[in-house]
Amino acid sequence: MEIEKCEITVIHEDVVNKVKKEMPDEEKLVATAELLKVFGDPTRIKIICALLKAEMCVCDLSALLDVSQSAVSHQLKTLKQARLVKYRRDGKVIYYSLDDDHIGRIFEAGYEHVMED
């Protein structure tokens, strides 16, 4: 796939300056890039999708996704470090859920984009 580009070099300084003033801090952009990287793993995406429907324990997620409990735990650790999931203890069982509504909206926006024709 070839990328279309200008046939001449011209810089629209008014646009560049306007956008430059409105760009977020570099630190915030890097943090956003790191967050989006977490969404880059299919198993983590499946976990997020499942947790959109219900809170689940590692055993439930393992059975649903047909992967080992160890693999689920590893991915949950990554999701927890990124503040995408939280947990609660009920006796000996630990239930995981999405940390807040933003995570569901990020997933749904990405899924909606993929589903466009």
C-alpha positions as CSV (number, residue, x, y, z in Angstrom):
1,M,0.0,0.0,0.0
2,E,1.5,3.3,-1.1
3,I,1.0,6.4,1.1
4,E,-0.2,9.5,-0.7
5,K,1.9,12.6,-0.1
6,C,2.3,16.1,-1.3
7,E,4.1,16.8,-4.6
8,I,5.7,19.9,-3.1
9,T,7.0,20.8,0.4
10,V,4.9,23.5,2.0
11,I,4.4,24.1,5.7
12,H,1.1,25.6,6.8
13,E,2.5,27.4,9.8
14,D,-0.8,28.6,11.1
15,V,-2.1,25.0,11.3
16,V,1.2,23.7,12.8
17,N,1.3,26.4,15.4
18,K,-2.3,26.0,16.4
19,V,-2.0,22.2,16.8
20,K,1.4,22.6,18.6
21,K,-0.3,24.7,21.2
22,E,-3.1,22.2,21.7
23,M,-0.9,19.1,21.9
24,P,-0.8,17.4,25.3
25,D,2.4,17.2,27.3
26,E,4.9,14.6,26.0
27,E,4.7,12.7,29.3
28,K,0.9,12.3,28.9
29,L,1.3,11.1,25.3
30,V,3.9,8.5,26.4
31,A,1.6,7.3,29.2
32,T,-1.3,7.0,26.7
33,A,0.9,5.0,24.3
34,E,1.9,2.7,27.2
35,L,-1.8,2.2,28.1
36,L,-2.8,1.4,24.5
37,K,0.1,-1.2,24.3
38,V,-1.7,-3.2,27.1
39,F,-4.6,-3.6,24.7
40,G,-2.2,-5.1,22.1
41,D,-2.5,-8.7,23.4
42,P,-5.3,-10.9,22.3
43,T,-5.6,-12.7,25.6
44,R,-5.8,-9.4,27.5
45,I,-8.5,-8.2,25.1
46,K,-10.5,-11.4,25.7
47,I,-10.2,-10.9,29.4
48,I,-11.4,-7.3,29.1
49,C,-14.3,-8.4,26.9
50,A,-15.3,-11.0,29.4
51,L,-15.1,-8.6,32.3
52,L,-17.4,-6.2,30.4
53,K,-20.1,-8.9,30.9
54,A,-19.4,-10.0,34.5
55,E,-16.9,-10.0,37.2
56,M,-15.0,-13.3,37.2
57,C,-12.3,-15.2,39.1
58,V,-9.2,-16.7,37.5
59,C,-10.7,-20.1,37.4
60,D,-13.7,-18.8,35.4
61,L,-11.6,-16.8,33.0
62,S,-9.3,-19.8,32.5
63,A,-12.3,-22.1,31.6
64,L,-13.9,-19.4,29.4
65,L,-10.7,-18.7,27.4
66,D,-9.3,-22.2,27.5
67,V,-5.9,-21.1,28.8
68,S,-4.1,-22.0,31.9
69,Q,-4.8,-20.3,35.2
70,S,-1.2,-19.2,35.2
71,A,-1.5,-17.5,31.9
72,V,-4.7,-15.7,33.0
73,S,-3.0,-14.6,36.2
74,H,0.0,-13.3,34.3
75,Q,-2.3,-11.2,32.0
76,L,-4.4,-10.0,35.0
77,K,-1.2,-8.8,36.6
78,T,-0.4,-6.7,33.5
79,L,-4.0,-5.4,33.4
80,K,-3.9,-4.6,37.2
81,Q,-0.5,-2.7,36.8
82,A,-2.1,-0.6,34.1
83,R,-5.1,0.1,36.4
84,L,-7.5,-1.6,33.9
85,V,-8.8,-4.2,36.4
86,K,-9.5,-4.3,40.1
87,Y,-10.3,-7.2,42.4
88,R,-12.4,-8.0,45.4
89,R,-12.0,-10.9,47.8
90,D,-15.0,-13.0,48.8
91,G,-13.8,-15.6,51.2
92,K,-11.2,-17.7,49.4
93,V,-12.2,-16.4,45.9
94,I,-10.9,-13.3,44.2
95,Y,-13.2,-11.7,41.7
96,Y,-11.8,-9.4,39.0
97,S,-13.7,-6.6,37.2
98,L,-12.9,-3.6,35.0
99,D,-11.5,-0.7,37.0
100,D,-13.9,1.8,35.6
101,D,-16.2,2.6,32.7
102,H,-13.4,4.1,30.6
103,I,-11.9,0.7,29.9
104,G,-15.1,-0.6,28.4
105,R,-15.5,2.5,26.3
106,I,-11.9,2.1,25.0
107,F,-12.6,-1.6,24.1
108,E,-15.9,-0.8,22.5
109,A,-14.5,2.1,20.4
110,G,-11.8,-0.2,19.1
111,Y,-14.2,-3.0,18.4
112,E,-16.6,-0.7,16.7
113,H,-13.8,0.5,14.4
114,V,-12.9,-3.0,13.5
115,M,-16.5,-3.8,12.7
116,E,-16.9,-0.9,10.2
117,D,-17.2,-1.9,6.6
